[in-house]
Structures are given as C-alpha cells and as structure tokens.
C-alpha cells in the first residue's frame, strides 16, 4: 500500500496518471503536456511503472503507458474516506460562515 501512496504522492505523477487513465499514450505524448525536462518525465514514468501503477508496452523504440487501474483499487476506500472527511469539514465551515453573516 505504501508503494502505491508513494507513487501518486507528487503532482506530476498524478497528472501523468490522469493522462493515461482513459487510454494508452506514448512517452512523447505524455511529455508534451509538461514543461519539465525529459529526464524528469522519464523518472516519473519509471517510478509509476516500478510501483505497478502504469503498464509499459514497447513497440520498436517507442514506449506506451497505460494506467493499471486494478492496482489502484486498494486506495479507493482510503481516498473515499478522506474525501468524505473533506466534505464534512467544508460543510462545517460553510455553516459557520453562514451563521456569522
């Protein structure tokens, strides 16, 4: 579980994961969405691949990445609980602000 959390801990890796969530993209297509250097994008892809969060397929000298959705399933209850806590906090703040006015 910790590997999964570590894999999605940085904004760039989460952004990459969102890009490949619906389908496979080449590493070049992924990199075109960022202003970061190629080595930093490559490192992020490697970290995601090593954690098993994305799959890699090679075709000639191209590499294609896709989200390994099933691998992320164990995070769902944790994220759902965190989201519920955030919504409850937001509700309390909104109610407090409404009473203040």
Phi and psi in degrees as GROMACS dihedral restraints (atoms count N, CA, C in turn):
[ dihedral_restraints ]
;  ai    aj    ak    al  type     phi  dphi    fc
    3     4     5     6     1   -62.6    20    10
    4     5     6     7     1   -37.7    20    10
    6     7     8     9     1   -59.9    20    10
    7     8     9    10     1   -40.0    20    10
    9    10    11    12     1   -65.8    20    10
   10    11    12    13     1   -44.2    20    10
   12    13    14    15     1   -63.3    20    10
   13    14    15    16     1   -42.3    20    10
   15    16    17    18     1   -63.0    20    10
   16    17    18    19     1   -39.1    20    10
   18    19    20    21     1   -62.8    20    10
   19    20    21    22     1   -34.1    20    10
   21    22    23    24     1  -104.7    20    10
   22    23    24    25     1    18.4    20    10
   24    25    26    27     1   -75.5    20    10
   25    26    27    28     1   -25.9    20    10
   27    28    29    30     1  -102.5    20    10
   28    29    30    31     1   148.1    20    10
   30    31    32    33     1   -57.1    20    10
   31    32    33    34     1   -39.4    20    10
   33    34    35    36     1   -65.3    20    10
   34    35    36    37     1   -43.3    20    10
   36    37    38    39     1   -66.1    20    10
   37    38    39    40     1   -37.1    20    10
   39    40    41    42     1   -65.5    20    10
   40    41    42    43     1   -39.4    20    10
   42    43    44    45     1   -64.0    20    10
   43    44    45    46     1   -41.6    20    10
   45    46    47    48     1   -62.3    20    10
   46    47    48    49     1   -44.1    20    10
   48    49    50    51     1   -61.1    20    10
   49    50    51    52     1   -40.9    20    10
   51    52    53    54     1   -62.8    20    10
   52    53    54    55     1   -38.4    20    10
   54    55    56    57     1   -62.5    20    10
   55    56    57    58     1   -39.9    20    10
   57    58    59    60     1   -97.0    20    10
   58    59    60    61     1     6.4    20    10
   60    61    62    63     1   -63.4    20    10
   61    62    63    64     1   -42.4    20    10
   63    64    65    66     1   -89.6    20    10
   64    65    66    67     1   -13.5    20    10
   66    67    68    69     1   177.1    20    10
   67    68    69    70     1   171.1    20    10
   69    70    71    72     1   -73.9    20    10
   70    71    72    73     1   138.7    20    10
   72    73    74    75     1  -133.5    20    10
   73    74    75    76     1   150.3    20    10
   75    76    77    78     1   -75.6    20    10
   76    77    78    79     1   160.9    20    10
   78    79    80    81     1   -61.0    20    10
   79    80    81    82     1   -36.1    20    10
   81    82    83    84     1   -65.0    20    10
   82    83    84    85     1   -41.1    20    10
   84    85    86    87     1   -63.1    20    10
   85    86    87    88     1   -40.7    20    10
   87    88    89    90     1   -64.1    20    10
   88    89    90    91     1   -48.4    20    10
   90    91    92    93     1   -61.8    20    10
   91    92    93    94     1   -30.0    20    10
   93    94    95    96     1   -64.7    20    10
   94    95    96    97     1   -14.7    20    10
   96    97    98    99     1   -87.4    20    10
   97    98    99   100     1    -3.0    20    10
   99   100   101   102     1  -126.7    20    10
  100   101   102   103     1   152.6    20    10
  102   103   104   105     1   -93.3    20    10
  103   104   105   106     1    -1.2    20    10
  105   106   107   108     1   -71.3    20    10
  106   107   108   109     1   162.0    20    10
  108   109   110   111     1   -68.8    20    10
  109   110   111   112     1   156.1    20    10
  111   112   113   114     1   -57.8    20    10
  112   113   114   115     1   -44.5    20    10
  114   115   116   117     1   -58.1    20    10
  115   116   117   118     1   -35.7    20    10
  117   118   119   120     1   -73.1    20    10
  118   119   120   121     1   -34.8    20    10
  120   121   122   123     1   -67.1    20    10
  121   122   123   124     1   -44.0    20    10
  123   124   125   126     1   -60.5    20    10
  124   125   126   127     1   -40.8    20    10
  126   127   128   129     1   -63.9    20    10
  127   128   129   130     1   -42.3    20    10
  129   130   131   132     1   -63.6    20    10
  130   131   132   133     1   -42.2    20    10
  132   133   134   135     1   -62.3    20    10
  133   134   135   136     1   -40.9    20    10
  135   136   137   138     1   -63.1    20    10
  136   137   138   139     1   -43.0    20    10
  138   139   140   141     1   -63.5    20    10
  139   140   141   142     1   -41.5    20    10
  141   142   143   144     1   -65.3    20    10
  142   143   144   145     1   -42.2    20    10
  144   145   146   147     1   -65.8    20    10
  145   146   147   148     1   -45.2    20    10
  147   148   149   150     1   -61.9    20    10
  148   149   150   151     1   -32.1    20    10
  150   151   152   153     1   -81.2    20    10
  151   152   153   154     1    -8.4    20    10
  153   154   155   156     1    81.6    20    10
  154   155   156   157     1    12.0    20    10
  156   157   158   159     1   -78.8    20    10
  157   158   159   160     1   -29.2    20    10
  159   160   161   162     1  -126.4    20    10
  160   161   162   163     1   155.3    20    10
  162   163   164   165     1  -104.2    20    10
  163   164   165   166     1   154.9    20    10
  165   166   167   168     1  -124.1    20    10
  166   167   168   169     1   133.8    20    10
  168   169   170   171     1  -125.3    20    10
  169   170   171   172     1   132.0    20    10
  171   172   173   174     1  -103.0    20    10
  172   173   174   175     1   136.1    20    10
  174   175   176   177     1  -135.7    20    10
  175   176   177   178     1   103.2    20    10
  177   178   179   180     1    64.2    20    10
  178   179   180   181     1  -127.5    20    10
  180   181   182   183     1   -97.5    20    10
  181   182   183   184     1     8.7    20    10
  183   184   185   186     1   -97.5    20    10
  184   185   186   187     1   148.8    20    10
  186   187   188   189     1  -122.0    20    10
  187   188   189   190     1   134.6    20    10
  189   190   191   192     1  -118.0    20    10
  190   191   192   193     1   139.7    20    10
  192   193   194   195     1  -122.6    20    10
  193   194   195   196     1   144.3    20    10
  195   196   197   198     1  -142.0    20    10
  196   197   198   199     1   152.3    20    10
  198   199   200   201     1   -70.1    20    10
  199   200   201   202     1   138.2    20    10
  201   202   203   204     1   -96.0    20    10
  202   203   204   205     1    77.9    20    10
  204   205   206   207     1   -54.2    20    10
  205   206   207   208     1   -42.2    20    10
  207   208   209   210     1   -61.1    20    10
  208   209   210   211     1   -31.8    20    10
  210   211   212   213     1   -65.0    20    10
  211   212   213   214     1   -31.3    20    10
  213   214   215   216     1   -83.1    20    10
  214   215   216   217     1    -7.5    20    10
  216   217   218   219     1   -52.8    20    10
  217   218   219   220     1   -40.5    20    10
  219   220   221   222     1   -61.2    20    10
  220   221   222   223     1   -22.1    20    10
  222   223   224   225     1   -78.1    20    10
  223   224   225   226     1   -19.0    20    10
  225   226   227   228     1   -55.9    20    10
  226   227   228   229     1   -50.4    20    10
  228   229   230   231     1   -62.4    20    10
  229   230   231   232     1   -36.0    20    10
  231   232   233   234     1   -65.4    20    10
  232   233   234   235     1   -48.3    20    10
  234   235   236   237     1   -66.3    20    10
  235   236   237   238     1   -37.7    20    10
  237   238   239   240     1   -62.5    20    10
  238   239   240   241     1   -42.8    20    10
  240   241   242   243     1   -64.5    20    10
  241   242   243   244     1   -43.4    20    10
  243   244   245   246     1   -63.0    20    10
  244   245   246   247     1   -41.8    20    10
  246   247   248   249     1   -62.0    20    10
  247   248   249   250     1   -43.2    20    10
  249   250   251   252     1   -62.2    20    10
  250   251   252   253     1   -40.4    20    10
  252   253   254   255     1   -64.5    20    10
  253   254   255   256     1   -41.6    20    10
  255   256   257   258     1   -63.2    20    10
  256   257   258   259     1   -42.1    20    10
  258   259   260   261     1   -64.5    20    10
  259   260   261   262     1   -39.9    20    10
  261   262   263   264     1   -64.4    20    10
  262   263   264   265     1   -41.3    20    10
  264   265   266   267     1   -64.0    20    10
  265   266   267   268     1   -42.5    20    10
  267   268   269   270     1   -62.5    20    10
  268   269   270   271     1   -41.3    20    10
  270   271   272   273     1   -61.9    20    10
  271   272   273   274     1   -46.2    20    10
  273   274   275   276     1   -60.4    20    10
  274   275   276   277     1   -43.6    20    10
  276   277   278   279     1   -63.5    20    10
  277   278   279   280     1   -42.6    20    10
  279   280   281   282     1   -63.9    20    10
  280   281   282   283     1   -42.8    20    10
  282   283   284   285     1   -64.9    20    10
  283   284   285   286     1   -40.0    20    10
  285   286   287   288     1   -63.5    20    10
  286   287   288   289     1   -43.6    20    10
  288   289   290   291     1   -64.1    20    10
  289   290   291   292     1   -41.2    20    10
  291   292   293   294     1   -63.7    20    10
  292   293   294   295     1   -40.4    20    10
  294   295   296   297     1   -67.5    20    10
  295   296   297   298     1   -33.8    20    10
  297   298   299   300     1   -66.9    20    10
  298   299   300   301     1   -32.6    20    10
